Amino acid sequence: MVNKGVPERTRKTIIIERLWASTILLYTFGATFVVWKTLSKYGVNPIVFFVIDAITSWTYGIATARLTVSVVRREWKSVRKWTWASAISFVTPQIYVLVAAQHAPADVYRIVIGVVSFLILFAFVSLLIQIRKSKKKATL
């Protein structure tokens, strides 16, 4: 069923979404390694982290790809939906880390919060760059 006024996703868009989600899923392996090496001694289970992060990484990848397309197309209702989906899927593994860590030094919490803050900033800047690239392509 096609929504009136909402362009359909093309095969190219679907492939890009899946590639982006797959790339983010690869990040999960690195993040799990870091959790295993640094946070497992504080009660963070790397396997639980991996499962949570793997599930939410795919969702995050798809959501951020669709968020970018929705902003470029000025589909503000979709922008709100995909913003929430990407935000929730992004913070879920980090919330697990903060909740599961027991007796960790304050520096561990500061580092986790710092990394999350940096990644949020990075995601925001990346989104802006993608929107600008898309707008430039549209005007060519």
N, CA, C and O atoms as CSV, one atom per row, in Angstrom:
chain,resi,resn,atom,element,x,y,z
A,1,MET,N,N,0.847,-1.176,0.000
A,1,MET,CA,C,0.000,0.000,0.000
A,1,MET,C,C,0.892,1.238,0.000
A,1,MET,O,O,1.824,1.337,0.798
A,2,VAL,N,N,0.606,2.171,-0.887
A,2,VAL,CA,C,1.422,3.367,-1.045
A,2,VAL,C,C,0.714,4.546,-0.399
A,2,VAL,O,O,-0.470,4.780,-0.643
A,3,ASN,N,N,1.454,5.295,0.436
A,3,ASN,CA,C,0.900,6.501,1.045
A,3,ASN,C,C,0.873,7.618,0.016
A,3,ASN,O,O,1.827,7.802,-0.741
A,4,LYS,N,N,-0.198,8.343,-0.006
A,4,LYS,CA,C,-0.300,9.463,-0.937
A,4,LYS,C,C,0.719,10.529,-0.567
A,4,LYS,O,O,0.845,10.907,0.598
A,5,GLY,N,N,1.444,11.010,-1.574
A,5,GLY,CA,C,2.393,12.091,-1.358
A,5,GLY,C,C,3.728,11.665,-0.777
A,5,GLY,O,O,4.630,12.492,-0.648
A,6,VAL,N,N,3.880,10.387,-0.420
A,6,VAL,CA,C,5.139,9.904,0.142
A,6,VAL,C,C,5.814,9.031,-0.912
A,6,VAL,O,O,5.284,7.984,-1.284
A,7,PRO,N,N,6.992,9.462,-1.398
A,7,PRO,CA,C,7.684,8.670,-2.417
A,7,PRO,C,C,8.057,7.294,-1.883
A,7,PRO,O,O,8.400,7.140,-0.711
A,8,GLU,N,N,7.984,6.303,-2.754
A,8,GLU,CA,C,8.363,4.951,-2.353
A,8,GLU,C,C,9.871,4.850,-2.220
A,8,GLU,O,O,10.624,5.598,-2.845
A,9,ARG,N,N,10.291,3.910,-1.394
A,9,ARG,CA,C,11.718,3.649,-1.272
A,9,ARG,C,C,12.157,2.881,-2.505
A,9,ARG,O,O,11.518,1.904,-2.896
A,10,THR,N,N,13.232,3.316,-3.109
A,10,THR,CA,C,13.739,2.657,-4.295
A,10,THR,C,C,14.631,1.490,-3.896
A,10,THR,O,O,15.028,1.359,-2.738
A,11,ARG,N,N,14.936,0.654,-4.865
A,11,ARG,CA,C,15.835,-0.477,-4.615
A,11,ARG,C,C,17.197,0.046,-4.147
A,11,ARG,O,O,17.818,-0.534,-3.256
A,12,LYS,N,N,17.651,1.138,-4.750
A,12,LYS,CA,C,18.934,1.737,-4.374
A,12,LYS,C,C,18.896,2.203,-2.917
A,12,LYS,O,O,19.852,1.988,-2.172
A,13,THR,N,N,17.806,2.836,-2.512
A,13,THR,CA,C,17.665,3.304,-1.134
A,13,THR,C,C,17.694,2.130,-0.160
A,13,THR,O,O,18.331,2.202,0.891
A,14,ILE,N,N,17.009,1.063,-0.512
A,14,ILE,CA,C,16.971,-0.120,0.359
A,14,ILE,C,C,18.370,-0.717,0.501
A,14,ILE,O,O,18.768,-1.107,1.599
A,15,ILE,N,N,19.118,-0.790,-0.606
A,15,ILE,CA,C,20.482,-1.330,-0.557
A,15,ILE,C,C,21.372,-0.449,0.307
A,15,ILE,O,O,22.153,-0.954,1.114
A,16,ILE,N,N,21.258,0.870,0.142
A,16,ILE,CA,C,22.066,1.794,0.955
A,16,ILE,C,C,21.714,1.653,2.430
A,16,ILE,O,O,22.606,1.641,3.278
A,17,GLU,N,N,20.423,1.547,2.750
A,17,GLU,CA,C,20.000,1.355,4.143
A,17,GLU,C,C,20.648,0.109,4.730
A,17,GLU,O,O,21.174,0.137,5.842
A,18,ARG,N,N,20.607,-0.984,3.975
A,18,ARG,CA,C,21.144,-2.250,4.482
A,18,ARG,C,C,22.661,-2.216,4.614
A,18,ARG,O,O,23.216,-2.785,5.554
A,19,LEU,N,N,23.336,-1.550,3.676
A,19,LEU,CA,C,24.787,-1.412,3.782
A,19,LEU,C,C,25.165,-0.580,5.006
A,19,LEU,O,O,26.098,-0.915,5.735
A,20,TRP,N,N,24.431,0.501,5.217
A,20,TRP,CA,C,24.687,1.364,6.373
A,20,TRP,C,C,24.451,0.585,7.674
A,20,TRP,O,O,25.263,0.649,8.597
A,21,ALA,N,N,23.344,-0.143,7.735
A,21,ALA,CA,C,23.033,-0.932,8.932
A,21,ALA,C,C,24.094,-2.010,9.148
A,21,ALA,O,O,24.478,-2.278,10.286
A,22,SER,N,N,24.562,-2.619,8.086
A,22,SER,CA,C,25.599,-3.653,8.198
A,22,SER,C,C,26.906,-3.062,8.702
A,22,SER,O,O,27.605,-3.687,9.500
A,23,THR,N,N,27.240,-1.868,8.244
A,23,THR,CA,C,28.458,-1.198,8.707
A,23,THR,C,C,28.375,-0.909,10.197
A,23,THR,O,O,29.340,-1.111,10.934
A,24,ILE,N,N,27.226,-0.440,10.628
A,24,ILE,CA,C,27.041,-0.160,12.056
A,24,ILE,C,C,27.078,-1.459,12.856
A,24,ILE,O,O,27.586,-1.490,13.977
A,25,LEU,N,N,26.545,-2.520,12.282
A,25,LEU,CA,C,26.590,-3.821,12.955
A,25,LEU,C,C,28.034,-4.287,13.137
A,25,LEU,O,O,28.356,-4.908,14.149
A,26,LEU,N,N,28.904,-3.996,12.174
A,26,LEU,CA,C,30.320,-4.340,12.311
A,26,LEU,C,C,30.951,-3.608,13.497
A,26,LEU,O,O,31.811,-4.154,14.187
A,27,TYR,N,N,30.520,-2.383,13.724
A,27,TYR,CA,C,31.001,-1.607,14.870
A,27,TYR,C,C,30.719,-2.357,16.174
A,27,TYR,O,O,31.488,-2.256,17.130
A,28,THR,N,N,29.628,-3.100,16.211
A,28,THR,CA,C,29.233,-3.855,17.397
A,28,THR,C,C,30.332,-4.809,17.853
A,28,THR,O,O,30.562,-4.979,19.051
A,29,PHE,N,N,31.005,-5.426,16.893
A,29,PHE,CA,C,32.078,-6.362,17.264
A,29,PHE,C,C,33.205,-5.635,17.991
A,29,PHE,O,O,33.722,-6.123,18.996
A,30,GLY,N,N,33.579,-4.475,17.481
A,30,GLY,CA,C,34.613,-3.681,18.144
A,30,GLY,C,C,34.176,-3.206,19.509
A,30,GLY,O,O,34.944,-3.263,20.469
A,31,ALA,N,N,32.950,-2.739,19.599
A,31,ALA,CA,C,32.428,-2.265,20.883
A,31,ALA,C,C,32.368,-3.405,21.899
A,31,ALA,O,O,32.677,-3.210,23.074
A,32,THR,N,N,31.975,-4.583,21.449
A,32,THR,CA,C,31.902,-5.737,22.347
A,32,THR,C,C,33.291,-6.118,22.848
A,32,THR,O,O,33.459,-6.479,24.012
A,33,PHE,N,N,34.277,-6.036,21.973
A,33,PHE,CA,C,35.658,-6.321,22.386
A,33,PHE,C,C,36.102,-5.345,23.472
A,33,PHE,O,O,36.710,-5.747,24.464
A,34,VAL,N,N,35.801,-4.073,23.283
A,34,VAL,CA,C,36.163,-3.055,24.277
A,34,VAL,C,C,35.446,-3.323,25.595
A,34,VAL,O,O,36.053,-3.232,26.663
A,35,VAL,N,N,34.161,-3.653,25.527
A,35,VAL,CA,C,33.402,-3.969,26.744
A,35,VAL,C,C,34.014,-5.177,27.441
A,35,VAL,O,O,34.188,-5.175,28.660
A,36,TRP,N,N,34.338,-6.201,26.673
A,36,TRP,CA,C,34.923,-7.416,27.249
A,36,TRP,C,C,36.247,-7.115,27.948
A,36,TRP,O,O,36.485,-7.586,29.060
A,37,LYS,N,N,37.099,-6.337,27.302
A,37,LYS,CA,C,38.424,-6.055,27.855
A,37,LYS,C,C,38.395,-5.061,29.016
A,37,LYS,O,O,39.224,-5.148,29.922
A,38,THR,N,N,37.458,-4.126,28.998
A,38,THR,CA,C,37.506,-3.056,30.005
A,38,THR,C,C,36.400,-3.101,31.051
A,38,THR,O,O,36.622,-2.706,32.196
A,39,LEU,N,N,35.227,-3.569,30.683
A,39,LEU,CA,C,34.091,-3.451,31.605
A,39,LEU,C,C,33.597,-4.770,32.188
A,39,LEU,O,O,32.785,-4.763,33.113
A,40,SER,N,N,34.067,-5.896,31.667
A,40,SER,CA,C,33.586,-7.175,32.203
A,40,SER,C,C,33.986,-7.359,33.662
A,40,SER,O,O,33.288,-8.033,34.420
A,41,LYS,N,N,35.098,-6.764,34.052
A,41,LYS,CA,C,35.527,-6.891,35.454
A,41,LYS,C,C,34.643,-6.089,36.409
A,41,LYS,O,O,34.739,-6.233,37.628
A,42,TYR,N,N,33.782,-5.241,35.841
A,42,TYR,CA,C,32.849,-4.459,36.657
A,42,TYR,C,C,31.422,-4.982,36.560
A,42,TYR,O,O,30.483,-4.308,36.983
A,43,GLY,N,N,31.252,-6.177,36.006
A,43,GLY,CA,C,29.934,-6.807,35.973
A,43,GLY,C,C,29.177,-6.654,34.673
A,43,GLY,O,O,28.037,-7.108,34.578
A,44,VAL,N,N,29.765,-6.033,33.673
A,44,VAL,CA,C,29.090,-5.902,32.382
A,44,VAL,C,C,29.373,-7.169,31.585
A,44,VAL,O,O,30.523,-7.471,31.269
A,45,ASN,N,N,28.322,-7.899,31.265
A,45,ASN,CA,C,28.452,-9.147,30.524
A,45,ASN,C,C,28.600,-8.828,29.036
A,45,ASN,O,O,27.672,-8.291,28.431
A,46,PRO,N,N,29.760,-9.153,28.429
A,46,PRO,CA,C,29.964,-8.805,27.026
A,46,PRO,C,C,29.016,-9.528,26.074
A,46,PRO,O,O,28.690,-8.997,25.013
A,47,ILE,N,N,28.576,-10.716,26.433
A,47,ILE,CA,C,27.645,-11.445,25.568
A,47,ILE,C,C,26.282,-10.767,25.574
A,47,ILE,O,O,25.664,-10.600,24.522
A,48,VAL,N,N,25.814,-10.378,26.749
A,48,VAL,CA,C,24.544,-9.647,26.840
A,48,VAL,C,C,24.660,-8.318,26.090
A,48,VAL,O,O,23.753,-7.926,25.358
A,49,PHE,N,N,25.791,-7.632,26.285
A,49,PHE,CA,C,26.009,-6.376,25.568
A,49,PHE,C,C,25.968,-6.612,24.057
A,49,PHE,O,O,25.329,-5.857,23.324
A,50,PHE,N,N,26.653,-7.663,23.594
A,50,PHE,CA,C,26.690,-7.958,22.166
A,50,PHE,C,C,25.293,-8.191,21.606
A,50,PHE,O,O,24.942,-7.651,20.557
A,51,VAL,N,N,24.496,-8.994,22.303
A,51,VAL,CA,C,23.144,-9.287,21.819
A,51,VAL,C,C,22.318,-8.006,21.745
A,51,VAL,O,O,21.664,-7.742,20.736
A,52,ILE,N,N,22.349,-7.219,22.805
A,52,ILE,CA,C,21.599,-5.955,22.814
A,52,ILE,C,C,22.101,-5.030,21.710
A,52,ILE,O,O,21.306,-4.453,20.967
A,53,ASP,N,N,23.414,-4.891,21.605
A,53,ASP,CA,C,23.983,-3.977,20.616
A,53,ASP,C,C,23.749,-4.459,19.194
A,53,ASP,O,O,23.504,-3.643,18.306
A,54,ALA,N,N,23.820,-5.768,18.955
A,54,ALA,CA,C,23.590,-6.299,17.610
A,54,ALA,C,C,22.156,-6.030,17.158
A,54,ALA,O,O,21.923,-5.625,16.019
A,55,ILE,N,N,21.213,-6.254,18.043
A,55,ILE,CA,C,19.804,-6.014,17.694
A,55,ILE,C,C,19.559,-4.528,17.458
A,55,ILE,O,O,18.931,-4.140,16.474
A,56,THR,N,N,20.059,-3.711,18.365
A,56,THR,CA,C,19.790,-2.277,18.239
A,56,THR,C,C,20.638,-1.612,17.161
A,56,THR,O,O,20.244,-0.571,16.636
A,57,SER,N,N,21.784,-2.181,16.817
A,57,SER,CA,C,22.613,-1.607,15.755
A,57,SER,C,C,21.902,-1.670,14.415
A,57,SER,O,O,21.918,-0.710,13.645
A,58,TRP,N,N,21.283,-2.802,14.144
A,58,TRP,CA,C,20.555,-2.923,12.872
A,58,TRP,C,C,19.417,-1.900,12.834
A,58,TRP,O,O,19.225,-1.209,11.833
A,59,THR,N,N,18.678,-1.814,13.920
A,59,THR,CA,C,17.581,-0.843,14.000
A,59,THR,C,C,18.114,0.578,13.857
A,59,THR,O,O,17.530,1.398,13.148
A,60,TYR,N,N,19.218,0.866,14.529
A,60,TYR,CA,C,19.826,2.195,14.460
A,60,TYR,C,C,20.259,2.524,13.034
A,60,TYR,O,O,20.028,3.633,12.551
A,61,GLY,N,N,20.879,1.571,12.370
A,61,GLY,CA,C,21.321,1.791,10.994
A,61,GLY,C,C,20.169,2.106,10.052
A,61,GLY,O,O,20.235,3.061,9.277
A,62,ILE,N,N,19.121,1.306,10.122
A,62,ILE,CA,C,17.953,1.533,9.260
A,62,ILE,C,C,17.299,2.868,9.624
A,62,ILE,O,O,16.940,3.652,8.745
A,63,ALA,N,N,17.151,3.117,10.920
A,63,ALA,CA,C,16.480,4.349,11.371
A,63,ALA,C,C,17.239,5.603,10.948
A,63,ALA,O,O,16.626,6.572,10.501
A,64,THR,N,N,18.571,5.597,11.084
A,64,THR,CA,C,19.325,6.787,10.701
A,64,THR,C,C,19.320,6.995,9.194
A,64,THR,O,O,19.289,8.133,8.725
A,65,ALA,N,N,19.350,5.910,8.432
A,65,ALA,CA,C,19.271,6.041,6.973
A,65,ALA,C,C,17.921,6.637,6.575
A,65,ALA,O,O,17.856,7.540,5.740
A,66,ARG,N,N,16.860,6.134,7.168
A,66,ARG,CA,C,15.522,6.647,6.838
A,66,ARG,C,C,15.322,8.059,7.374
A,66,ARG,O,O,14.607,8.859,6.769
A,67,LEU,N,N,15.946,8.368,8.498
A,67,LEU,CA,C,15.886,9.726,9.036
A,67,LEU,C,C,16.510,10.707,8.052
A,67,LEU,O,O,15.947,11.769,7.782
A,68,THR,N,N,17.659,10.354,7.525
A,68,THR,CA,C,18.337,11.222,6.563
A,68,THR,C,C,17.471,11.451,5.328
A,68,THR,O,O,17.305,12.587,4.882
A,69,VAL,N,N,16.929,10.387,4.787
A,69,VAL,CA,C,16.068,10.509,3.602
A,69,VAL,C,C,14.831,11.341,3.924
A,69,VAL,O,O,14.411,12.166,3.113
A,70,SER,N,N,14.258,11.135,5.079
A,70,SER,CA,C,13.052,11.885,5.468
A,70,SER,C,C,13.337,13.378,5.604
A,70,SER,O,O,12.510,14.205,5.222
A,71,VAL,N,N,14.507,13.727,6.148
A,71,VAL,CA,C,14.864,15.144,6.269
A,71,VAL,C,C,15.042,15.751,4.880
A,71,VAL,O,O,14.534,16.837,4.601
A,72,VAL,N,N,15.762,15.048,4.017
A,72,VAL,CA,C,15.990,15.552,2.659
A,72,VAL,C,C,14.662,15.755,1.931
A,72,VAL,O,O,14.489,16.737,1.209
A,73,ARG,N,N,13.737,14.835,2.121
A,73,ARG,CA,C,12.422,14.924,1.466
A,73,ARG,C,C,11.447,15.828,2.214
A,73,ARG,O,O,10.328,16.056,1.755
A,74,ARG,N,N,11.872,16.339,3.358
A,74,ARG,CA,C,11.039,17.203,4.201
A,74,ARG,C,C,9.737,16.514,4.645
A,74,ARG,O,O,8.666,17.121,4.663
A,75,GLU,N,N,9.866,15.252,4.995
A,75,GLU,CA,C,8.744,14.467,5.514
A,75,GLU,C,C,8.830,14.489,7.037
A,75,GLU,O,O,9.345,13.558,7.656
A,76,TRP,N,N,8.319,15.562,7.627
A,76,TRP,CA,C,8.559,15.845,9.039
A,76,TRP,C,C,7.933,14.819,9.976
A,76,TRP,O,O,8.478,14.559,11.048
A,77,LYS,N,N,6.818,14.239,9.602
A,77,LYS,CA,C,6.219,13.198,10.445
A,77,LYS,C,C,7.151,11.983,10.511
A,77,LYS,O,O,7.334,11.388,11.574
A,78,SER,N,N,7.730,11.626,9.379
A,78,SER,CA,C,8.690,10.520,9.348
A,78,SER,C,C,9.966,10.882,10.090
A,78,SER,O,O,10.573,10.028,10.737
A,79,VAL,N,N,10.376,12.144,10.001
A,79,VAL,CA,C,11.576,12.588,10.715
A,79,VAL,C,C,11.402,12.342,12.205
A,79,VAL,O,O,12.309,11.819,12.853
A,80,ARG,N,N,10.257,12.707,12.756
A,80,ARG,CA,C,10.011,12.488,14.193
A,80,ARG,C,C,10.073,11.001,14.534
A,80,ARG,O,O,10.696,10.610,15.520
A,81,LYS,N,N,9.433,10.187,13.725
A,81,LYS,CA,C,9.400,8.742,13.981
A,81,LYS,C,C,10.806,8.151,13.951
A,81,LYS,O,O,11.181,7.405,14.855
A,82,TRP,N,N,11.587,8.475,12.921
A,82,TRP,CA,C,12.921,7.890,12.780
A,82,TRP,C,C,13.912,8.494,13.767
A,82,TRP,O,O,14.894,7.844,14.128
A,83,THR,N,N,13.673,9.717,14.206
A,83,THR,CA,C,14.530,10.297,15.247
A,83,THR,C,C,14.373,9.512,16.537
A,83,THR,O,O,15.364,9.166,17.181
A,84,TRP,N,N,13.136,9.232,16.917
A,84,TRP,CA,C,12.892,8.457,18.130
A,84,TRP,C,C,13.468,7.052,18.018
A,84,TRP,O,O,14.099,6.554,18.950
A,85,ALA,N,N,13.245,6.413,16.868
A,85,ALA,CA,C,13.744,5.042,16.674
A,85,ALA,C,C,15.268,5.000,16.757
A,85,ALA,O,O,15.837,4.101,17.375
A,86,SER,N,N,15.924,5.975,16.133
A,86,SER,CA,C,17.388,5.979,16.170
A,86,SER,C,C,17.902,6.307,17.566
A,86,SER,O,O,18.878,5.711,18.021
A,87,ALA,N,N,17.264,7.237,18.242
A,87,ALA,CA,C,17.715,7.616,19.590
A,87,ALA,C,C,17.572,6.450,20.571
A,87,ALA,O,O,18.494,6.156,21.331
A,88,ILE,N,N,16.434,5.802,20.551
A,88,ILE,CA,C,16.201,4.685,21.478
A,88,ILE,C,C,17.157,3.536,21.186
A,88,ILE,O,O,17.734,2.953,22.104
A,89,SER,N,N,17.323,3.212,19.912
A,89,SER,CA,C,18.212,2.097,19.580
A,89,SER,C,C,19.674,2.436,19.856
A,89,SER,O,O,20.481,1.541,20.109
A,90,PHE,N,N,20.017,3.710,19.809
A,90,PHE,CA,C,21.395,4.111,20.100
A,90,PHE,C,C,21.715,4.010,21.587
A,90,PHE,O,O,22.776,3.506,21.952
A,91,VAL,N,N,20.834,4.472,22.436
A,91,VAL,CA,C,21.152,4.538,23.859
A,91,VAL,C,C,20.922,3.231,24.610
A,91,VAL,O,O,21.445,3.064,25.712
A,92,THR,N,N,20.164,2.311,24.053
A,92,THR,CA,C,19.844,1.073,24.769
A,92,THR,C,C,21.091,0.297,25.224
A,92,THR,O,O,21.158,-0.072,26.396
A,93,PRO,N,N,22.080,0.031,24.356
A,93,PRO,CA,C,23.257,-0.694,24.849
A,93,PRO,C,C,24.043,0.097,25.902
A,93,PRO,O,O,24.604,-0.486,26.830
A,94,GLN,N,N,24.080,1.416,25.754
A,94,GLN,CA,C,24.808,2.224,26.728
A,94,GLN,C,C,24.101,2.249,28.080
A,94,GLN,O,O,24.746,2.274,29.128
A,95,ILE,N,N,22.787,2.241,28.045
A,95,ILE,CA,C,22.030,2.163,29.301
A,95,ILE,C,C,22.327,0.836,29.990
A,95,ILE,O,O,22.489,0.789,31.209
A,96,TYR,N,N,22.399,-0.245,29.208
A,96,TYR,CA,C,22.753,-1.536,29.798
A,96,TYR,C,C,24.108,-1.448,30.503
A,96,TYR,O,O,24.252,-1.917,31.632
A,97,VAL,N,N,25.093,-0.853,29.844
A,97,VAL,CA,C,26.427,-0.734,30.435
A,97,VAL,C,C,26.365,0.039,31.744
A,97,VAL,O,O,26.945,-0.380,32.746
A,98,LEU,N,N,25.663,1.164,31.736
A,98,LEU,CA,C,25.592,1.993,32.944
A,98,LEU,C,C,24.853,1.290,34.076
A,98,LEU,O,O,25.204,1.452,35.245
A,99,VAL,N,N,23.828,0.507,33.734
A,99,VAL,CA,C,23.057,-0.200,34.759
A,99,VAL,C,C,23.816,-1.428,35.272
A,99,VAL,O,O,23.793,-1.721,36.467
A,100,ALA,N,N,24.485,-2.141,34.367
A,100,ALA,CA,C,25.144,-3.395,34.746
A,100,ALA,C,C,26.464,-3.192,35.470
A,100,ALA,O,O,26.874,-4.040,36.263
A,101,ALA,N,N,27.128,-2.081,35.207
A,101,ALA,CA,C,28.438,-1.856,35.839
A,101,ALA,C,C,28.262,-1.724,37.355
A,101,ALA,O,O,27.459,-0.925,37.838
A,102,GLN,N,N,29.024,-2.521,38.081
A,102,GLN,CA,C,28.946,-2.506,39.538
A,102,GLN,C,C,30.309,-2.151,40.122
A,102,GLN,O,O,31.335,-2.688,39.705
A,103,HIS,N,N,30.304,-1.269,41.060
A,103,HIS,CA,C,31.527,-0.894,41.763
A,103,HIS,C,C,32.613,-0.389,40.812
A,103,HIS,O,O,33.806,-0.564,41.062
A,104,ALA,N,N,32.187,0.226,39.744
A,104,ALA,CA,C,33.159,0.779,38.798
A,104,ALA,C,C,33.632,2.137,39.309
A,104,ALA,O,O,32.863,2.867,39.933
A,105,PRO,N,N,34.882,2.474,39.052
A,105,PRO,CA,C,35.358,3.801,39.433
A,105,PRO,C,C,34.565,4.881,38.677
A,105,PRO,O,O,34.037,4.637,37.592
A,106,ALA,N,N,34.500,6.043,39.260
A,106,ALA,CA,C,33.747,7.143,38.641
A,106,ALA,C,C,34.263,7.446,37.239
A,106,ALA,O,O,33.496,7.860,36.370
A,107,ASP,N,N,35.563,7.241,37.014
A,107,ASP,CA,C,36.131,7.495,35.686
A,107,ASP,C,C,35.492,6.612,34.609
A,107,ASP,O,O,35.338,7.037,33.464
A,108,VAL,N,N,35.126,5.394,34.978
A,108,VAL,CA,C,34.492,4.501,34.008
A,108,VAL,C,C,33.172,5.111,33.542
A,108,VAL,O,O,32.886,5.130,32.344
A,109,TYR,N,N,32.374,5.606,34.475
A,109,TYR,CA,C,31.102,6.236,34.111
A,109,TYR,C,C,31.335,7.484,33.262
A,109,TYR,O,O,30.623,7.722,32.286
A,110,ARG,N,N,32.330,8.272,33.637
A,110,ARG,CA,C,32.644,9.480,32.859
A,110,ARG,C,C,33.060,9.123,31.434
A,110,ARG,O,O,32.660,9.787,30.478
A,111,ILE,N,N,33.862,8.073,31.301
A,111,ILE,CA,C,34.305,7.661,29.967
A,111,ILE,C,C,33.129,7.172,29.133
A,111,ILE,O,O,33.001,7.545,27.967
A,112,VAL,N,N,32.269,6.342,29.715
A,112,VAL,CA,C,31.095,5.846,28.975
A,112,VAL,C,C,30.217,7.020,28.554
A,112,VAL,O,O,29.785,7.083,27.403
A,113,ILE,N,N,29.952,7.935,29.456
A,113,ILE,CA,C,29.127,9.107,29.125
A,113,ILE,C,C,29.829,9.971,28.078
A,113,ILE,O,O,29.177,10.511,27.185
A,114,GLY,N,N,31.144,10.104,28.181
A,114,GLY,CA,C,31.907,10.867,27.191
A,114,GLY,C,C,31.850,10.238,25.809
A,114,GLY,O,O,31.676,10.936,24.811
A,115,VAL,N,N,31.995,8.917,25.751
A,115,VAL,CA,C,31.927,8.213,24.469
A,115,VAL,C,C,30.535,8.362,23.861
A,115,VAL,O,O,30.396,8.628,22.667
A,116,VAL,N,N,29.514,8.190,24.685
A,116,VAL,CA,C,28.139,8.348,24.193
A,116,VAL,C,C,27.926,9.768,23.672
A,116,VAL,O,O,27.340,9.957,22.606
A,117,SER,N,N,28.392,10.753,24.411
A,117,SER,CA,C,28.246,12.148,23.974
A,117,SER,C,C,28.967,12.390,22.654
A,117,SER,O,O,28.431,13.036,21.754
A,118,PHE,N,N,30.189,11.866,22.545
A,118,PHE,CA,C,30.941,12.012,21.301
A,118,PHE,C,C,30.208,11.352,20.139
A,118,PHE,O,O,30.118,11.929,19.055
A,119,LEU,N,N,29.686,10.152,20.356
A,119,LEU,CA,C,28.996,9.437,19.279
A,119,LEU,C,C,27.704,10.143,18.867
A,119,LEU,O,O,27.335,10.132,17.693
A,120,ILE,N,N,27.021,10.753,19.829
A,120,ILE,CA,C,25.824,11.528,19.491
A,120,ILE,C,C,26.217,12.713,18.622
A,120,ILE,O,O,25.566,12.989,17.614
A,121,LEU,N,N,27.269,13.408,19.003
A,121,LEU,CA,C,27.753,14.536,18.207
A,121,LEU,C,C,28.175,14.067,16.817
A,121,LEU,O,O,27.837,14.695,15.814
A,122,PHE,N,N,28.905,12.975,16.764
A,122,PHE,CA,C,29.344,12.416,15.485
A,122,PHE,C,C,28.145,12.053,14.608
A,122,PHE,O,O,28.144,12.348,13.413
A,123,ALA,N,N,27.128,11.418,15.189
A,123,ALA,CA,C,25.931,11.046,14.426
A,123,ALA,C,C,25.223,12.290,13.887
A,123,ALA,O,O,24.772,12.310,12.742
A,124,PHE,N,N,25.133,13.309,14.710
A,124,PHE,CA,C,24.469,14.551,14.301
A,124,PHE,C,C,25.221,15.220,13.150
A,124,PHE,O,O,24.614,15.643,12.166
A,125,VAL,N,N,26.537,15.313,13.280
A,125,VAL,CA,C,27.347,15.925,12.221
A,125,VAL,C,C,27.276,15.091,10.945
A,125,VAL,O,O,27.169,15.644,9.850
A,126,SER,N,N,27.332,13.770,11.077
A,126,SER,CA,C,27.220,12.895,9.909
A,126,SER,C,C,25.885,13.081,9.207
A,126,SER,O,O,25.817,13.105,7.978
A,127,LEU,N,N,24.827,13.213,9.992
A,127,LEU,CA,C,23.501,13.442,9.421
A,127,LEU,C,C,23.481,14.757,8.640
A,127,LEU,O,O,22.964,14.811,7.524
A,128,LEU,N,N,24.036,15.800,9.220
A,128,LEU,CA,C,24.085,17.088,8.528
A,128,LEU,C,C,24.882,17.004,7.231
A,128,LEU,O,O,24.482,17.578,6.219
A,129,ILE,N,N,25.989,16.301,7.257
A,129,ILE,CA,C,26.812,16.137,6.047
A,129,ILE,C,C,26.028,15.388,4.969
A,129,ILE,O,O,26.052,15.775,3.801
A,130,GLN,N,N,25.342,14.328,5.356
A,130,GLN,CA,C,24.562,13.561,4.383
A,130,GLN,C,C,23.421,14.394,3.793
A,130,GLN,O,O,23.123,14.297,2.602
A,131,ILE,N,N,22.799,15.197,4.622
A,131,ILE,CA,C,21.712,16.057,4.137
A,131,ILE,C,C,22.264,17.066,3.142
A,131,ILE,O,O,21.655,17.298,2.097
A,132,ARG,N,N,23.401,17.666,3.447
A,132,ARG,CA,C,23.998,18.658,2.530
A,132,ARG,C,C,24.389,18.008,1.220
A,132,ARG,O,O,24.170,18.584,0.154
A,133,LYS,N,N,24.974,16.800,1.281
A,133,LYS,CA,C,25.347,16.089,0.054
A,133,LYS,C,C,24.118,15.792,-0.789
A,133,LYS,O,O,24.135,15.959,-2.009
A,134,SER,N,N,23.054,15.352,-0.135
A,134,SER,CA,C,21.824,15.034,-0.848
A,134,SER,C,C,21.218,16.271,-1.491
A,134,SER,O,O,20.720,16.209,-2.615
A,135,LYS,N,N,21.260,17.389,-0.786
A,135,LYS,CA,C,20.716,18.643,-1.341
A,135,LYS,C,C,21.533,19.100,-2.536
A,135,LYS,O,O,20.979,19.585,-3.523
A,136,LYS,N,N,22.868,18.945,-2.450
A,136,LYS,CA,C,23.722,19.333,-3.567
A,136,LYS,C,C,23.434,18.471,-4.805
A,136,LYS,O,O,23.380,18.982,-5.924
A,137,LYS,N,N,23.250,17.165,-4.596
A,137,LYS,CA,C,22.939,16.264,-5.708
A,137,LYS,C,C,21.588,16.629,-6.332
A,137,LYS,O,O,21.408,16.542,-7.547
A,138,ALA,N,N,20.654,17.033,-5.486
A,138,ALA,CA,C,19.315,17.367,-5.969
A,138,ALA,C,C,19.334,18.626,-6.829
A,138,ALA,O,O,18.512,18.770,-7.734
A,139,THR,N,N,20.265,19.538,-6.553
A,139,THR,CA,C,20.315,20.788,-7.317
A,139,THR,C,C,21.128,20.654,-8.590
A,139,THR,O,O,21.074,21.534,-9.448
A,140,LEU,N,N,21.886,19.563,-8.732
A,140,LEU,CA,C,22.695,19.381,-9.943
A,140,LEU,C,C,21.899,18.936,-11.117
A,140,LEU,O,O,22.451,18.743,-12.200
